[in-house]
Amino acid sequence: MRNLLMKIKPECFEDLIAILALYRPGPLESGMVEDFIKRKRDPSKMTYDPPALEPILKDTYGVIVYQEQVMAIANRLAGFSLGQADLLRRAMGKKKPDEMEKQKAQFLQGAKKHHLSERKAEKLFDLMAHFAGYGFNKSHSAAYALVTYQTAYLKTHHPTEFMAALLTSEMGNADKMVGYFTECRDLGIRVLPPDVNQSHKNFTVVESAIRFGLAAIKNVGEGAVESILETRQSAGPFRSFLEFCHRIDLRKVNKRVLEGLIKVGAFDSTGVRRAPLMAVLEQAVEEGAAVQQERERGQTSIFGHGDETDAGHTAFVDSPLPDLPEWDQAQKLKYERELTGFYITAHPLAQYEAAIRRFATTTMEDLSEVADGHEVKLCGIITTVKPMVTKKGDRMAYFQLEDLHGLVEVIAFPDLYKTASAHIVPESLVQVTGTVDRVEKGTRLKGIRIESLMELQVRAVTRINIRLSDGPDASTRLDQLHQVLRRHPGPTAIYFTFCLPASIEADTAPLPGLTASPSEKLVAEVEGKGAVALLSEWTASTSGSSALPQEAR
């Protein structure tokens, strides 16, 4: 659709109506679209023979696009009543030979009465018959065009509010929401993680960002969400996890809900890490339940935490949390995806975006526009795997592949599974070659070949070029860099570019006896945080006074 819009370059509302009518398999395959584009770009190619066609076809540049145009031609040029014209439209759409002959005879007879020659009438009837098979109902297309215009206006002038509403409307549909998250990132809109003190039921706008909705978290039902919001509204924000457990109705917000909230970072704003909270979850729930039971009896807390203050909070001192290391980024992302269907705080594919663009022929977003049976290459991360055994006892699998734009189901039949089973595991970064398979439930991919995305990157790199700025510590940095390279043995030649004063650069020949394996780990060690694209010529750079600082070209 984007390609079609760029080719047609709509200038008015009528163009939007026509585009939506043309964007269907029939018109796209029949040559109608190309004819429409040529006539729109060059008005001299628009011909109306006979001239009486102009008021009927002017809005579509002389091309019959709508069913209503077929009916109007029959009505004005052959004297058909609107009822007769509708019967003609139906006959042309169904292409029944007997009915078509009957309608053609009636059309020629009517055209003759309207002073149209038999030759022109036959030519016009054949033209109508050709396009009528692909014609779309204009009234339907106009309704879609209006919604298209309205949503485009909102996205252009109120992008944050629009995307928040869009995310809310698709809660539970992970396939679409993955693409919407990427769209937010492309628009420069931050999607903030869930927060017990900031989130509402749905996705909401917070200044220039979008706050994740509590209802979008798995296992957090409507009753739990309402309880959290009502408690927060009546007595103010939650100051700690333990206070949350004391104040909230634990019959609605049970341990399973609390576990989900911890794992997605909904308590991060209270200043505590997720791992320690999980460690004290059981204890906090038990204590909170006991406090609530005592409160219902009208008694002072047996734990000595005091009475309710005027603000509605309980005056107590939190128990100390265990000093546990926080989960690493991979573990956090894993939990986030398990409980929401996608990654919130980061996406594991973000640092591989350049490689994905290079090694993929399409994205999940554009897969719907690829013809059935066409071979494509997709790059992404495997999220779930469903192994199966065939009746013959052979192993195969269905798995979900996710890129930055969406999800697709991939089938790995036994022959492929035998050779690629090592790659068909959750969290694996892969390139999948397969054929598009249109099924009743949507689009899936029949796998042909599966390769590691990291291995593809390494094979594609022909040289490692490292840029170094001159300075008093250059010798020290070279020694440290040499040690880093030794920790990553591989076959790829290494070159240095020395950046000298007066904007002079000096390139070295391949370093004798020193090669390395280009990888994200090597990039991280050379540059610190951040990553560079691993392309056919791979470049890292170091500069400044620190040993291996962060600067990349």
Residue pairs with C-beta under 8 A, 6 or more apart in sequence:
1 23
1 369
3 369
4 19
4 22
4 23
4 33
5 19
7 37
8 15
8 19
8 36
8 37
8 40
9 40
10 16
10 19
13 145
13 149
14 59
14 60
15 40
16 145
16 148
16 149
17 138
17 141
17 142
17 145
18 36
18 59
18 60
18 65
18 141
19 145
20 136
20 141
20 144
20 145
20 148
21 27
21 65
21 66
21 135
21 136
21 138
21 141
22 28
22 32
22 33
22 36
22 65
22 136
24 134
24 136
26 133
26 134
27 33
27 65
27 134
30 130
30 134
32 63
32 65
32 131
32 134
35 63
36 60
36 61
36 63
36 65
38 45
39 45
39 46
39 61
39 62
39 63
40 61
43 61
45 62
46 61
46 62
47 62
48 54
48 57
48 62
49 120
50 77
50 116
50 120
50 124
52 76
52 77
53 62
53 73
53 77
53 124
56 69
56 72
56 73
56 76
57 63
57 64
57 69
60 66
60 69
63 131
64 70
64 73
64 127
64 128
64 131
64 132
64 135
65 131
65 135
65 136
65 138
66 135
66 136
66 137
66 138
66 141
67 89
67 93
67 132
67 135
67 136
67 137
67 138
68 137
68 138
68 139
69 135
69 138
70 85
70 88
70 89
70 92
70 128
70 131
70 132
70 135
71 80
71 82
71 85
71 86
71 88
71 89
72 85
73 124
73 128
74 80
74 84
74 85
74 88
74 89
74 107
74 110
74 128
75 81
75 82
75 85
77 110
77 111
77 114
77 116
77 124
78 106
78 107
78 108
78 109
78 110
78 111
78 114
78 116
78 121
79 110
79 113
79 114
80 88
80 106
80 107
80 110
84 106
87 103
88 103
88 107
89 132
89 135
91 99
91 100
91 102
91 103
92 100
92 103
92 128
92 129
92 132
92 133
93 132
93 133
93 135
95 129
95 133
100 129
104 122
104 125
107 121
107 125
108 118
108 121
108 122
108 125
111 118
111 120
111 121
111 124
112 118
112 121
116 124
151 162
154 161
154 162
155 162
155 163
159 187
159 189
160 189
160 205
160 208
160 209
160 210
161 205
163 180
163 183
163 184
163 187
163 189
163 210
164 202
164 203
164 204
164 205
164 210
165 203
166 180
167 177
167 180
167 181
167 191
167 203
167 210
167 213
167 216
168 202
168 203
168 213
170 176
170 177
170 180
171 177
171 202
171 203
171 213
171 215
171 216
172 216
174 341
174 342
174 407
175 406
175 407
176 406
177 341
177 342
178 341
178 342
178 364
178 402
178 404
178 405
178 406
178 407
179 364
179 365
179 405
179 406
181 191
181 342
181 343
181 347
182 404
182 405
184 190
184 191
184 210
185 191
189 208
189 209
189 210
190 208
190 209
190 210
191 209
191 210
191 212
191 344
192 198
192 206
192 209
192 210
192 211
192 212
193 212
193 264
193 265
193 266
193 268
193 336
193 344
193 345
194 211
194 212
194 213
194 214
194 216
194 217
194 261
194 264
194 265
194 266
194 344
195 211
195 212
195 265
195 266
195 268
195 269
196 228
196 232
196 238
196 244
196 261
196 266
196 267
196 269
197 232
197 237
197 238
197 269
197 270
198 206
198 211
198 269
199 211
199 212
199 213
199 214
199 266
200 211
200 213
200 214
200 229
201 213
201 214
201 215
201 222
201 225
201 226
201 229
202 213
202 215
203 210
203 211
203 212
203 213
203 216
204 210
204 211
204 213
205 211
212 264
212 340
212 344
214 220
214 224
214 225
214 228
214 229
214 266
215 222
215 225
216 340
217 260
217 261
217 264
217 266
217 339
217 340
218 260
218 338
218 339
218 340
218 341
219 256
219 257
219 259
219 260
219 339
220 257
220 260
220 261
221 257
223 252
224 252
224 253
224 254
224 257
226 252
227 248
227 249
227 252
227 253
228 248
228 253
231 247
231 248
231 249
232 238
234 312
235 247
235 311
235 312
235 313
236 311
236 312
236 313
238 244
238 247
238 270
239 270
239 313
240 270
240 272
240 318
241 262
241 267
241 270
241 272
241 277
241 280
241 284
242 284
242 287
242 288
242 316
242 318
242 319
243 313
243 314
243 316
243 318
244 267
245 258
245 284
245 285
245 287
245 288
246 287
246 288
246 291
246 292
246 305
246 314
246 316
247 312
247 313
247 314
248 288
249 292
250 285
250 288
250 289
250 292
254 285
255 281
255 282
255 285
258 281
258 284
258 285
259 278
259 281
260 339
261 267
262 274
262 277
262 278
262 281
263 274
263 278
263 335
263 336
263 338
263 339
264 335
264 336
264 339
264 340
264 344
265 274
265 332
265 336
265 344
265 345
267 274
267 277
268 274
272 321
273 324
273 326
274 326
274 327
274 332
275 324
275 325
275 326
275 327
276 321
276 322
276 323
276 324
277 321
279 321
279 322
279 324
280 319
280 321
280 322
283 319
287 303
290 302
290 303
291 301
291 303
291 305
291 314
294 300
294 301
294 302
295 301
300 306
300 307
301 307
301 314
301 316
303 316
304 316
305 314
305 315
305 316
305 317
306 314
306 315
306 316
307 314
307 315
308 314
309 315
327 335
329 346
330 348
330 427
332 345
333 343
333 345
333 346
333 347
333 348
334 427
336 342
336 343
336 344
336 345
337 343
337 383
347 404
348 381
348 427
348 429
349 356
349 380
349 381
349 402
349 403
349 404
349 429
350 404
351 520
351 531
352 379
352 429
352 453
353 404
354 533
354 534
354 535
355 379
355 453
355 456
355 457
355 533
355 534
356 379
356 380
356 403
356 404
356 453
358 460
358 533
358 535
359 377
359 379
359 431
359 453
359 456
360 377
360 378
360 379
360 403
360 431
361 376
361 377
361 378
362 370
362 376
362 377
362 378
363 378
363 403
363 404
363 405
363 406
364 378
364 380
364 401
364 402
364 403
364 405
364 406
364 407
364 408
365 405
365 406
366 405
367 376
367 378
367 406
367 408
367 436
367 443
368 443
370 376
370 436
371 436
372 436
372 437
372 438
373 435
373 436
373 437
374 435
374 436
375 433
375 434
375 435
375 436
375 448
376 433
376 434
376 435
376 436
376 445
377 431
377 432
377 433
378 401
378 403
378 408
378 431
378 432
378 434
378 445
379 403
379 429
379 430
379 431
379 432
379 453
380 401
380 402
380 403
380 429
380 430
380 432
381 401
381 402
381 403
381 427
381 428
381 429
381 430
382 399
382 400
382 401
382 402
382 423
382 424
382 425
382 426
382 427
382 428
382 430
383 399
383 400
383 401
383 402
383 407
383 426
384 399
384 400
384 426
385 397
385 398
385 399
385 400
385 424
385 425
385 426
386 397
386 398
386 399
387 395
387 396
387 397
388 395
388 396
388 397
388 398
389 395
389 396
390 396
390 414
394 414
394 417
395 414
395 417
395 418
395 421
396 411
396 412
396 413
396 414
396 416
396 417
397 411
397 412
397 417
397 421
397 424
398 409
398 410
398 411
398 412
399 409
399 410
399 412
399 424
400 407
400 408
400 409
400 410
401 407
401 408
401 409
401 410
401 430
401 432
401 445
408 443
408 444
408 445
409 444
409 445
410 432
410 434
410 444
410 445
410 446
410 447
411 437
411 444
411 445
411 446
411 447
412 420
412 424
412 447
412 450
413 446
413 447
416 447
416 448
416 449
416 450
417 424
420 447
420 449
420 450
420 451
423 430
423 450
423 451
423 452
424 450
428 452
429 452
429 453
429 454
430 450
430 451
430 452
430 453
431 450
431 451
431 452
431 453
431 456
432 445
432 447
432 449
432 450
433 447
433 448
433 449
433 450
433 451
434 445
434 446
434 447
434 448
434 449
435 445
435 446
435 448
436 443
436 445
437 443
437 444
437 445
437 446
454 519
454 520
457 518
457 519
457 534
458 490
458 492
458 517
458 518
458 519
458 534
460 534
460 535
460 536
461 492
461 518
461 534
461 535
461 536
461 537
461 538
462 492
462 536
462 537
463 492
463 493
463 494
463 495
463 510
463 537
463 538
464 492
464 493
464 494
464 495
464 516
464 518
464 538
464 539
464 540
465 495
465 496
465 497
465 537
465 538
465 539
465 540
466 481
466 494
466 495
466 496
466 497
466 526
466 539
466 540
466 541
466 542
467 496
467 497
467 499
467 539
467 540
467 541
467 542
467 543
467 553
468 474
468 477
468 478
468 481
468 496
468 497
468 498
468 499
468 541
468 542
468 543
469 498
469 499
469 541
469 542
469 543
469 544
470 498
470 499
470 500
470 501
471 477
471 543
471 544
471 545
473 545
473 547
476 547
477 542
477 547
477 548
480 547
480 548
481 526
481 542
481 548
482 514
484 522
484 525
484 526
484 548
485 494
485 514
485 516
485 522
487 525
488 516
488 517
488 519
488 521
488 522
488 525
489 515
489 516
489 517
490 515
490 516
490 517
490 518
491 515
491 517
492 515
492 516
492 517
492 518
492 538
493 510
493 511
493 515
494 510
494 511
494 514
494 515
494 516
495 507
495 508
495 509
495 510
495 511
496 507
496 508
496 511
497 505
497 506
497 507
497 508
497 541
498 505
498 506
498 507
498 508
499 505
499 543
500 506
516 522
518 534
518 538
519 534
520 531
520 534
523 530
523 531
523 532
523 534
523 540
524 531
525 548
526 540
526 542
526 548
527 540
527 541
527 542
527 548
527 549
527 550
527 551
527 552
528 548
528 549
528 550
529 550
530 550
530 552
532 538
532 539
532 540
532 552
532 553
539 552
539 553
540 552
541 551
541 552
541 553
542 548
542 549
542 551
543 549
543 551
544 551
